[in-house]
Amino acid sequence: MAAIKILDKHFEISIPAETIQKRIKELATEVNTDLAEKDVVFLVILNGAFMFASDLYKSINLECKISFLKLASYQGTTSSGEVKQLIGLNEVIKDKTVVIVEDIVDTGHTLKSIFNQLGGFEPAEIKIASLLFKPESFQYDYKIDYLGFSIPNDFIVGYGLDYDGYGRNLESIYTITNQ
């Protein structure tokens, strides 16, 4: 589908499913090479990153663990600017390599909150894997170690990302065409 409607908004395809899957395989190869011989825990940020994490994790060839952290900062089509922890960390990460798996990094507020929370758990290192990145919105200097795509500062849905809870199930990523 080249164009879709979700609730009261219209969207056009911006990243097709095939392109997403190809890039995820490339990222998995990078992760497998870079983190070989390390004790790795993937920390997936819910809800949005579940599809990316699932496809990425299936291509990871390391002995590793996966855990989930749920944070919220969006309301409708804009970031509230306030990150709330809803479900906490339940893995021991002391002296481990933690890979934060995000669907999208825009302002960086969520990453800041996660880094602040993880610091006290003494991980050996923290890496970031994000399917999407909005450099125009980014307000911090965190390095995204494994990046799928840089995108403009537009509202998007699909492949785990939503508009008021809808659209997460789409295989492709769509950009809003009307506000």
C-alpha positions in Angstrom: 0.0 0.0 0.0 1.5 3.3 -1.1 -0.9 5.4 1.0 -2.9 4.6 4.1 -5.3 6.3 6.5 -5.1 5.8 10.3 -7.8 7.5 12.3 -7.9 11.1 11.0 -4.4 11.1 9.4 -3.1 10.2 6.0 0.3 8.6 5.4 2.5 7.6 2.5 5.1 4.8 2.4 8.6 6.1 3.1 10.6 2.9 3.9 9.3 -0.4 2.3 9.3 -3.6 4.3 12.0 -5.2 2.0 14.4 -2.3 2.7 13.8 -2.5 6.4 14.5 -6.3 6.5 17.7 -5.9 4.4 19.1 -3.2 6.7 18.2 -5.3 9.8 20.3 -8.2 8.4 23.2 -5.8 7.9 22.9 -4.5 11.4 22.8 -8.0 12.9 26.0 -8.8 11.0 27.7 -5.8 12.6 26.5 -6.7 16.1 27.6 -10.3 15.7 31.1 -9.1 14.7 31.5 -6.3 17.2 30.1 -8.1 20.2 31.6 -11.6 19.7 33.0 -13.0 22.9 31.1 -10.4 25.1 28.4 -11.1 27.7 25.5 -9.2 26.0 22.0 -8.2 27.2 19.7 -6.7 24.7 17.4 -4.2 26.4 14.4 -3.6 24.2 12.3 -0.4 24.7 8.6 -1.2 24.4 6.2 -0.8 22.8 7.6 0.5 19.5 10.8 -1.6 19.3 9.2 -5.0 19.5 9.2 -5.7 15.8 12.7 -4.4 15.2 14.0 -6.3 18.2 12.3 -9.5 17.1 13.7 -9.4 13.6 17.2 -8.3 14.8 17.4 -10.9 17.6 16.5 -13.7 15.2 19.7 -12.9 13.2 22.0 -12.5 16.3 24.4 -15.4 16.6 25.8 -14.6 20.1 25.1 -16.2 23.4 23.0 -13.4 24.8 19.9 -12.4 26.8 17.0 -10.2 26.0 14.9 -8.1 28.4 12.3 -5.4 28.0 11.8 -1.9 29.4 8.6 0.1 28.8 8.8 3.8 28.7 6.4 6.4 27.4 6.9 9.9 26.1 4.5 10.3 23.1 0.9 11.7 23.1 -0.7 11.6 19.7 1.8 12.8 17.2 4.1 14.8 19.4 6.6 14.0 22.2 5.4 15.0 25.6 9.0 15.7 26.6 8.5 13.7 29.8 9.7 10.1 30.0 8.0 7.8 32.4 9.3 4.4 33.4 6.4 1.9 33.3 8.1 -1.5 33.5 11.6 -1.8 35.0 14.7 -3.7 34.3 14.7 -7.3 35.5 18.1 -8.6 34.3 21.5 -8.3 36.1 23.6 -6.2 33.9 26.7 -5.6 36.0 29.8 -6.0 33.9 27.8 -6.9 30.8 27.5 -5.2 27.4 24.0 -3.7 27.2 22.5 -3.0 23.8 19.6 -0.6 24.1 17.2 -1.5 21.2 15.1 1.5 20.2 12.5 1.9 17.4 13.4 5.5 16.9 15.6 8.2 18.5 14.3 11.7 18.0 14.9 14.2 20.8 17.0 11.7 22.9 15.0 12.3 26.1 14.2 8.5 26.3 17.9 7.6 25.9 18.9 10.1 28.6 16.4 8.6 31.0 17.6 5.1 30.2 21.3 6.0 30.6 20.5 7.7 33.9 18.7 4.6 35.2 21.3 2.1 33.9 24.3 3.9 35.3 23.7 2.6 38.8 23.7 -1.0 37.6 27.4 -0.9 36.5 27.2 -2.3 33.0 30.6 -2.8 31.3 29.4 -0.7 28.3 26.2 0.5 26.8 25.6 0.4 23.1 22.6 1.7 21.1 20.8 0.0 18.3 18.0 2.1 16.7 16.0 1.4 13.6 15.4 5.1 13.0 17.1 8.4 13.9 15.9 12.0 13.5 19.1 14.0 13.5 17.2 17.3 13.3 15.5 16.7 16.6 18.4 15.1 18.5 19.4 17.2 21.6 22.2 15.0 23.1 25.5 13.6 22.1 24.9 9.8 22.5 26.4 7.7 19.8 24.1 5.4 18.0 26.2 2.3 17.4 23.9 0.4 15.1 21.6 2.6 13.0 19.1 1.5 10.5 18.0 4.8 8.8 18.3 8.6 9.4 15.0 10.2 8.6 13.5 13.7 8.5 11.7 15.2 11.5 8.3 14.0 10.3 5.7 11.8 12.2 5.8 8.2 11.1 3.9 5.0 11.7 4.4 1.3 11.0 6.8 -1.5 11.9 6.1 -1.0 15.6 5.6 2.8 15.6 2.1 4.0 16.2 -0.4 6.8 16.0 -2.5 6.6 19.2 -1.9 2.9 19.3 -2.7 2.1 15.7 -0.4 1.2 12.8 2.2 -0.8 14.7 1.3 -3.9 12.7 2.3 -2.4 9.3 5.3 -4.0 7.7 6.6 -0.8 6.1 7.1 2.6 7.5 4.8 5.5 6.5 5.2 9.3 6.8 2.3 11.6 7.7 1.1 13.7 4.8 -1.3 16.0 6.7 -1.2 17.3 10.3 
